[in-house]
Structures are given as structure tokens and as C-alpha cells.
Amino acid sequence: MNTSNKEYDVVIVGGGWAGSLLAYKLAAANKTVLVLESGVAIDGVTSSDDNDQPETYQRGDFMETFYLAMAKTPESPYVQNYNAPRPSVLDIRTTAEDDKIPDNCNQPVKSIDTKGYFIQKGPMPFGSTYERRGGGTSWHWLGTSLRLLPKDFKMASEYKVGVDWPMKYEDLSPYYDEAEYEIGVSADVEEQAIHGITFSKGYVYPMAKIPPTLLDVAMTTGLKNFHWQNIEMKVTGTPAGRNGTPNKMKDGTYYDNGRRQCQGNTNCTPICPIQAKYDATISMKKALMTGNVDIMYQAVAYDIKIDKLTQQVTGIMYKTYETINGGVKDTGVVTGKKYVIAANAIEAAKLLLMSNAPFGVANGSGQVGKNLMDHPVYLAWGLMPKSTFPFRGPLSTSGIETTRDGDFRKTRAAFRIEIGNEGWNWPGGAPYTQLINIVSPGGAVAHGDRNSFGSGLRKQIQKDFTRQFRIGFLMEQLPDANNYIVPSKKCMDNLGIPRPEIHYDLNKYTREGFKAAADAAKAIFSQLKVENANTPPVATGGQFKYDNVTYYSQGAGHVMGTHRMGFNKYDSVTNADMKSWDHDNLYIVGCGSFPTTATANPTLTMSALCFKAADAIIKSF
Amino acid sequence: MTLDEFVGLSAALTGYDADVLKPSADTQRVSEALYAELSNPDNKISPAQLQQLTDTWNAIAHTPAAQLEDQVWQQIVQNPAINRLAQNIIYMWYLGIWYDLGKNPNSFATPNNDHVVSSVAYINGLVWGEMGAHPMGFSTGDYGYWAHTPTLPAINAVSAAVLK
């Protein structure tokens, strides 16, 4: 693509979730936009004048790779790109192992999968991952589209922990509406009006709530009027960014986004085979169709140019590559009137800190890269007394949200409880591990018992596998300057760009949350008469001991906090419009904007924030 | 081992009738894909072991359905010389995976030759239907099917005969 003769209004770094929404809204307001995307192109999501995409993928390619993958991880459908590498859950390792990374760790082609992309300095490994390709991590998001609670915006003033957001729930509410309609969220207003969530008058979600699974119904019935620590453990439907039954909107027509209804593939993560679940390529495609947007794939931003006098951004330097295994092909610079960094929170912070040496960009507060947060997940799993038939329906359709707010937040992390529809798949490698354990009890190669084959095997699968269930507790994490990411000084990727060096731990507040979660799980299991699995998880993002109990923590894939919004330039990176305090024409968007994590899966809120930023950018012209 | 012998043995090991594993109108041809793994040199199958498994199977293949599992139990499953290979046939049918014979299937020891036989083998894995479910990432259900209780497949004494 020839960009040199074009004058863009806005240059966006990152063609993932945030970048796609921004591009779409800016283009609809007649702004011309160039998107730099580090990863490979998605078929049909390219600029009209572009006949020269060296690497193009489509959903079918990803599905085939997924089917053939031994470990069906979130990354499994997506081939590693050694020029824009991404972390993998298979690479989450302890600090001790990472200490073995040699001084000379520049990664030659094809070695990152065994060493990992992150340089994990610990003490705990950071357990979450993301994608670097057209559409970004939206390829494997779960679809959960919960709004934050009003009190989530004021942790400092309500509970004397963390910081307040520089906005109230009410400020974001109209942008939530906008985001829910762009994504196409299926949910029920009445059911979501919990803990003071309010909706505009007459508001309806685009689509009716997704029907609950048999497990959801069993939990709803089993936990009716059940209280744990004075909290009613009420099961409610989870708003989902996947297609259900269209609602009638205010103008009398029915919502229609042209995509199919969910077929219950139980595969939202790592990939929806039929795009019933929203992903960002949908918005990017619409953005491209306006004719106002160009997208340049395989262009990795590595330096943000700053005018020393005006402190304005003057251009973005990027490197290109020919194939996912090759090296640098070319370098270039793109310019626009305004700039948006819309990369994943870790990549965005890395880019800001790599640029404008030695100060970094947008870093007057010293907060860039700091306050790295996730929703560390505590998993509990067991066998229900009766079959509830997992591996059917979307991955998750209901949860318990009543645990998300309360006075306890003064001393411990809140959590939400997600009900999983995929049995022991996450913690126990189901159904593979359990089947092997029946066919080859205790790993014995020599013999199995009478039920290790034939009708005995079949009976055991029908009796036990159909009762598998698990719940996941998504834990709040407070902003902490000791949890941070910096560009590695010695470890580079294939293009010679620094890899992220991560320093991470779970503090007492979050660990108290794990302790409470374990207690809540015990109470729920007892109430439901669940047989506890009582085994450590096969996959673990990290483990720690607290009050003499060992806990296993999983990454949620929710990377937040590295360029937080705030009230002033001294302790935050951007204002509430996500505009840099330091550079008048630079915006930084994405989950990195979150001052605190709250407990809701962050994507919907991130989308609402993107629309808010887009409004501000449009008004600034 | 011939394809027919493989399908017959597979029926006895999986608990599914031979004509389910290899239907007369076989559009998926799963049995052929799995059978081919027996002659895949990467799998490093001992020819002697394969021959012993074949011979053992042929000796019991014509046992009446009601007694067939007892024979499989006594002659194959309890025989450490051939059961590991038999287990792999079960894994292929239920999970679509060939597990490296040189290690415990549940271990991640490397290097190993664990692999999904093919996307068709994955999609046709028996474990999913046995649970009343579908392979993750391959549902043919309609919207909302998950709200209704599935019917699990009936379990009967199997017929290992291959329909010609």
C-alpha cells in the first residue's frame, strides 16, 4: 500500500479491538485514518487498493490449525508470528526457570515457543496472553459483556483502596449503550440492574438473553436463597457479545447485524467457528468500507517521534517484514494530525517506553508500564450429583455477580463467579485427561481394569463426564507500582524490538480474595452436594502459599492498567478522554486505561471508553 | 492387520458396533485415517507387537457378542505385551489422537510423537457424543439446543462384524 502521498487525520497503532472501534467511529465522522497493524492480515479485511498482502489468513485456516492442535489453548488456532510474537499460555513459567534465560537472548527464528515471549521476572509469573494480528485478541475473547458497577469507579473514595476513575458510571453509560449495539450484546436489562447499574429510559439490549444451560438451571435451583457470608449467591445470565434472538428496538425495527445465531460450539475461546460471537474484524471491515480508512498489515511500530519544542507527536516509525519467519524488510514513518496508541496494554506501554529515549513518551508521571493488572482466576471444580451435561452451549452463559461489591472491599478483593460450560476442560484437561485415566489407570501401560474399554468405558463416560462442572472466580487486583512492564534491555524479538520484561505479584488484598473464594467454593459445593475433584489444576499461571494453603492462580487474559487514566498529570498517563497529559495530539486507548480492574471482564468497558475517546478526538478537530 | 480386522478390533475396544465405526456409506472415512496410523513409520510400532495383536484378535474375533468383552479383557487388555497398542486404538477413536507409544499419554515428556490424526478424526472423536455433546468447535446444533437434555447413545453388547 502506498501511504506516502496521503495526509491522514488520525494514525492508529493497532488493528485489534480498540483500534478497530476507533477507526470505525472516526471514519464515520469523515476523518481519514491509517491503521498500523503489527500482525498478519485477515482475508477480506484489507484496504481496497491493496492487492499485495504477503500473509493473509481466514477463519477456516484457524479452525484447521485448532483441530490439529494437541493442546487446545487460547493461542492454538493462531500460528506464532516471529516478527510480531505473542505470549502463549504454554509458556507461562516460574521465575526460577526464567532466570535461566541467557544474557544473549535475542531470539532466532522459531525458538520463541519453547522459551516464551515474556521475560518473566516474577516473583509470580504473569498468566495472561494476547494476540497480535488483525482483530487482535478479540479472536479468542469469551464474549462476556458485563458493565462495571457504579462503585467500581470510586474504589478510593468508597473503600480507601486503589484510585478513583476520572469519570462516573453515568458518564460512561451512554457509551456502554453504543458499545453494546456495535458488539451486539444478548442480555436482559432487568436482570442486569444489579448493584445500582442503571440504563437509559426504555433501553433494551440488541438481543434477548442467551438461554441458560442445564448446568445454569441446576445451579440456579440449587443455590436458591442460599447465602454465603450474608451474600445471596444468586445466579444470573451473563451478557454476551454473541448473537441470540433480536430485540425490537426503539424505532420499532428488529436489531440485525447480519451474522448468525450462536450454535453453541463451546469454543468461544479459542475461536468461534461461525462468527456468531463478535470480533473486531467486523468493525474494521465496516471502517474500511467507508473509504476513509487504510490499514497497513505487517507494520510493527517501534518509535513514536516527538517534537522537542511543541511536545507534539510528529510520526510513527515502523518496521515491515515479508513473512512470519523472515526478518526486517523495510522501515518507514507515517504521519497524521493526531495519533492513537491502541495496542494491547503490554505492547502499548512497551512502545511508549521504547520511544523518545531516555524519557519515553507520555511518561511525565512515570506511570507508563506500571500498575499492570489482571483478573487472577481461582478455579473450583467437581462432579455434580446428577448429569448437567457440559460441553454444550457457549462456554459460559451464567454467573454469580452478587459477590462483586460490598464493604469487604476495604480489606479484600471482590470477585465475580463465572460458571463454565466446558466441564473440567480448563483446570483438568477434560475430556482428554479423564479418558486416559480410565483407559490406562494410574498411567499403567501394561493393563487396564475391566472398565477400561468397551461398554465399561462408555458407561463411565456417560456417568462421570456428564457431571463435570467448574466455576471460576475472577479476582480484583489493585494498582501497584511494583507490578510493571518495561522493554527488555537485552532480549529482542526477530525484528530487533525489545521483548516485554514483566515484574508481577499478587498482594495481600488479592490473596485475601483467593482465601474468600476458596471458602465460597466450599460453601457452594456443600450446598449443591458436589463431589470435589481435589486435584491440582493441570494448567497453572502461578501458585502461591497464603496462610499455609497453596492456591493456584490462572490468567484471565485481561491485561489492564499500564497507561491509566486519572485526574492529573502527576499520577496518571492520560485524562478521562484518554488523551496524553504530555502530548496534545496523542491518545492512548485500550484496557491499559483502566485505573482499577473491578471484577467484570473488561472488554465491554474498554469498548465504551474507545467510543468516548473517539468522541473527544472528533471534537478536537 | 487388515482394515477389516482393525475395524472389528476397534469395535470390541470402543464398545461401538463395527458398522457404526465404518458405515456402509462412509463419507468421513475415519476408520481409514486411523488405520493408516498403524503403518505410519513415525509411530515406531513394533511389527512383532502389531502381529501379535492381530493374531490375538483373530483368535477371538468370532466370539458371540455377549462374551466378546470377556475375551478382549482376558486376551488383550490383561496382556502387557499388546495392550498399550490396543489403548492407542481407543484413544484414536475417542479423541482423534495418536499418543507416542514410548511414554505415558498423560505426560508432556518431550520429544514425543503425540498428534491429532486429522481434523476429521478430531471431529468424529467418540467421547463427545458419548457425553451427549459435540466436539468443541464443531456443533451442528441449533440456537438454544443446550437448554434441552440430550439423549445419550444406548450401550449394548457390540457386534464386531464388519458389514460388507
Interface residues (C-beta under 8 A of the other chain):
Chain A: M63 E64 F66 Y67 L68 A69 M70 K72 P211 P212 T213 L214 V217 G244 T245 Q261 C262 Q263 G264 N265 T266 N267 I271 P273 F389 P390 F391 R392 G393 P394 T397 N421 E422 N425 P431 Y432 T433 L435 I436 N437 V439 S440 G443 V445 A446 H447 G448 R450 S452 F453 G454 S455 G456 L457 R458 K459 I461 Q462 F465 T466
Chain B: A12 L13 T14 G15 E69 V72 W73 V77 Q78 N79 P80 N83 R84 A86 Q87 I90 Y91 Y94 L95 I97 Y99 N104 P105 N106 S107 D114 H115 V116 S118 S119 Y122 I123 V127 W128 E130 M131 G132 A133 H134 M136 G137 F138 S139 T140 G141 D142 Y143 G144 Y145 W146 A147 T149 P150 L152 P153 I155 N156 A157 V158
